Amino acid sequence: MLSWLQFGEEIWGPLRLFQYISVRALGAGLTALMIGFWIGPFLISILKKIGAKQAFRDKEEVGKLADLHLEKSHTPTMGGILIFISVGISTVLWAEPNVYVFTALITYALLTMVGFADDYLKVSKKNSKGLPGKLKLLGQLVTTGVALFILLGPFANQLSGVGSESLGSVEKMREFWMPFVSYDDQSSVPVLSLTSLSLLFLVTLTGTSNAINLTDGLDGLAIGCTVTVALTYAIMAYASGNFLIADYLKISWVPGTGELAILCTALLGGSLAFLWYNAHPAEVFMGDTGSLAIGGLIGIIALMIHQPLTLIIVGGIFVMEASSVIIQVFSFKTRGKRVFLMSPIHHHFELKGWKETKVVIRFWILSLLFALVGLATLKLR
């Protein structure tokens, strides 16, 4: 919306700055940060008044962990609303509307509703069950279908806002770019069938949303790792949308995806604001309202800029957390033995005697290192 101010350059010269993605990305990040700081205390107060307390598993199920987290029983959840409002308003203000921004925001909104339904059931029924797994998966399936329809459907080019240069076309979205692989001729890039593309979207969206959901178990852990991932994908989206940079780095050039850098910096700003209130001892938890939705948002951005496999590296902490659960379940069902004291893996380190803050800060350090390696894939081809 504010990008339109660039057309007032003749009235006041500095307004031309609004044409630059870098300027608007900075504005989006700061706007989301300020909105988050502003609404944070008000939202936390409301959540406390309505009794939106985090529901935990029974002590018989988690053992010693229940004692470690006893003080968290009165902390309100559904704080993901703060991030959603901050990111949504900031993106609408600063980004030029196109099919990619529209798809990302719709995906974020739909998964926020799924997460909110899950949190609402946990709060209202005062247990940790929440939304049945089948219904949660159904919500992710519907979200994937909607995203694909917007990107590949008949209205994609009308929504593009920047011309029809491969925007929203089936051919462009079917391209499958791999990290560390150089394609001197774009005609040599592997092309996915529509079925394979749909499966890739489904696996990525469900995988990232569930992985961040599993990571959200300690104060500041998931949102702190989100900060590094959001910043990394802001850089990648900017590069993907800029022909000169994409050509130099030999990565996929997808016109219009540069605007996603603005959404990523808005997510960065909103996450930093939420971290202010979620830092140990947390005043509020994001809940599934935040974790499921943020995971889906990051996943759809990675898909649209042709960097879904790089997400395995950049989101290494999320992969670690999800993998630890898979390994634990597989080992227990096949051998009757546990690999970890408890999964996800951050609880394993808690039970080994690490302080919560030590686990979180060390995972943040790893997240930063994973992000740097992910950025290196842009050049190492």
Secondary structure as the mmCIF struct_conf table of DSSP 4:
data_model
#
loop_
_struct_conf.conf_type_id
_struct_conf.id
_struct_conf.beg_label_comp_id
_struct_conf.beg_label_asym_id
_struct_conf.beg_label_seq_id
_struct_conf.end_label_comp_id
_struct_conf.end_label_asym_id
_struct_conf.end_label_seq_id
HELX_RH_3T_P HELX_RH_3T_P1 LEU A 2 GLY A 8
TURN_TY1_P TURN_TY1_P1 GLU A 9 ILE A 11
BEND BEND1 TRP A 12 TRP A 12
HELX_RH_3T_P HELX_RH_3T_P2 GLY A 13 GLN A 19
HELX_RH_AL_P HELX_RH_AL_P1 ILE A 21 LYS A 49
TURN_TY1_P TURN_TY1_P2 ILE A 50 GLY A 51
STRN STRN1 LYS A 53 LYS A 53
HELX_LH_PP_P HELX_LH_PP_P1 GLN A 54 ALA A 55
HELX_RH_AL_P HELX_RH_AL_P2 LYS A 59 VAL A 62
TURN_TY1_P TURN_TY1_P3 GLY A 63 GLY A 63
HELX_RH_AL_P HELX_RH_AL_P3 LYS A 64 LEU A 68
TURN_TY1_P TURN_TY1_P4 HIS A 69 HIS A 69
HELX_RH_3T_P HELX_RH_3T_P3 LEU A 70 HIS A 74
STRN STRN2 PRO A 76 PRO A 76
TURN_TY1_P TURN_TY1_P5 GLY A 79 GLY A 79
HELX_RH_AL_P HELX_RH_AL_P4 GLY A 80 TRP A 94
BEND BEND2 ALA A 95 ALA A 95
HELX_LH_PP_P HELX_LH_PP_P2 GLU A 96 PRO A 97
HELX_RH_AL_P HELX_RH_AL_P5 VAL A 99 LYS A 125
TURN_TY1_P TURN_TY1_P6 LYS A 126 LYS A 126
BEND BEND3 ASN A 127 SER A 128
BEND BEND4 LEU A 131 LEU A 131
HELX_RH_AL_P HELX_RH_AL_P6 GLY A 133 LEU A 152
BEND BEND5 GLY A 153 GLY A 153
TURN_TY1_P TURN_TY1_P7 PRO A 154 PHE A 155
HELX_RH_AL_P HELX_RH_AL_P7 ALA A 156 SER A 160
BEND BEND6 GLY A 161 VAL A 162
BEND BEND7 GLU A 165 SER A 166
TURN_TY1_P TURN_TY1_P8 LEU A 167 GLY A 168
HELX_RH_AL_P HELX_RH_AL_P8 VAL A 170 MET A 173
TURN_TY1_P TURN_TY1_P9 ARG A 174 ARG A 174
STRN STRN3 GLU A 175 GLU A 175
TURN_TY1_P TURN_TY1_P10 PRO A 179 PHE A 180
BEND BEND8 ASP A 184 ASP A 185
HELX_RH_3T_P HELX_RH_3T_P4 GLN A 186 SER A 188
BEND BEND9 VAL A 189 VAL A 189
STRN STRN4 VAL A 191 VAL A 191
HELX_RH_AL_P HELX_RH_AL_P9 LEU A 194 THR A 215
TURN_TY1_P TURN_TY1_P11 ASP A 216 GLY A 217
BEND BEND10 LEU A 218 LEU A 218
TURN_TY1_P TURN_TY1_P12 ASP A 219 GLY A 220
HELX_RH_AL_P HELX_RH_AL_P10 LEU A 221 GLY A 241
HELX_RH_AL_P HELX_RH_AL_P11 PHE A 243 LEU A 249
TURN_TY1_P TURN_TY1_P13 LYS A 250 LYS A 250
TURN_TY1_P TURN_TY1_P14 PRO A 255 GLY A 256
HELX_RH_3T_P HELX_RH_3T_P5 THR A 257 GLU A 259
HELX_RH_AL_P HELX_RH_AL_P12 LEU A 260 ASN A 278
BEND BEND11 ALA A 279 PRO A 281
HELX_LH_PP_P HELX_LH_PP_P3 ALA A 282 ALA A 282
BEND BEND12 GLU A 283 GLU A 283
HELX_RH_AL_P HELX_RH_AL_P13 GLY A 287 MET A 304
TURN_TY1_P TURN_TY1_P15 ILE A 305 HIS A 306
TURN_TY1_P TURN_TY1_P16 PRO A 308 LEU A 309
HELX_RH_AL_P HELX_RH_AL_P14 THR A 310 VAL A 314
TURN_TY1_P TURN_TY1_P17 GLY A 315 GLY A 315
HELX_RH_AL_P HELX_RH_AL_P15 GLY A 316 ARG A 335
BEND BEND13 GLY A 336 GLY A 336
BEND BEND14 VAL A 339 PRO A 344
HELX_RH_AL_P HELX_RH_AL_P16 ILE A 345 LEU A 351
TURN_TY1_P TURN_TY1_P18 LYS A 352 GLY A 353
HELX_RH_AL_P HELX_RH_AL_P17 GLU A 356 ALA A 376
TURN_TY1_P TURN_TY1_P19 THR A 377 LYS A 379
#
